[in-house]
Amino acid sequence: MRGLAVSGVLLLLAGLAAAQEIPIQEIPVSERRSGLDQMAPETRAMQADDAANPGMLWVGDGADLFARAPSPEAPACAACHETGALRGVAARYPAWDTAEARPIDLEGRINLCRSRHQGAAPLPREGRDLLALTAFVANQSRGLPIAPPADPRLAPARAAGRALFERPLGQLRFSCAGCHDANWGRHLGAAPIPQGHPTGYPLYRLEWQGLGSLQRRLRNCLAGMRAEPFAPDSPEATALALYLMQRAAPLPVETPAVRP
């Protein structure tokens, strides 16, 4: 039985490799599915219940940070932004920043607000405070459809992100599209292959025993492909996030999602 299982994985790997050599169609809007659809009932129940969802601990911390000034001389986030005005924000990021003349993700926006308006140092990527603030802001959009901005300035980066998604990378020469467009719904070993939509970030992964960003997940995937991971906040990571959000629309925001 073990030999049959290994053979099945090898056959799927061969199919994934072959899929890199032929054009792969993007998943039609009518067929787009959240990764939650493939989760075990207990995982879906954990995400649905705010009292059981461990990601809500970060949302609570983020609410505290949002209301607290980073220093006595600086305003709190809440002094400028009403919580109700945050609804829909996460559904529109990454977005263009005019001063930076580049697209930025939600974590980048929070750090730019800190440096521009609060005189505070940027928070470290994957640090608890930035994850908490991002989770709090994104949670305000939970249930709303992902709606990437129709900003022509984003088009070159979005196209670059699609090219990265479809390009074979790393020593294994896999592409993101070869798994998540061409083979979603199948299994690699015991794990189901999802469509790979970023509907719930930052999300809680049981494997991590903590909250993590989309960029962390992308680095994990690239490492699994034996490719060089993109640096945090790099143009490549932001471009890929831009394309992934377009590819996911109009699925609803789930933050904080729960995944295995």
Protein Blocks (a to p, Z undefined) as FASTA:
>chain_A
ZZmmmmmmmmmmmmmmmmmmpccddddfklgccfklmpcfklmmmmmmmklmmklmmmmm
mmmmmmpcfbfkbccfklmmcfklmgoklmmpccddfklopacdfklmmmmmmmmmnopa
cddehiaklmmmmmmmmmmmgoiacdddfdfklmmmmmmmmmmmmpcgdjkopafklmmm
mmgoiaehjbccdehiafkbccddfklopacdfklmmmmmmmmnopacddehiaklmmmm
mmmmmmmpccdcfbdcddZZ
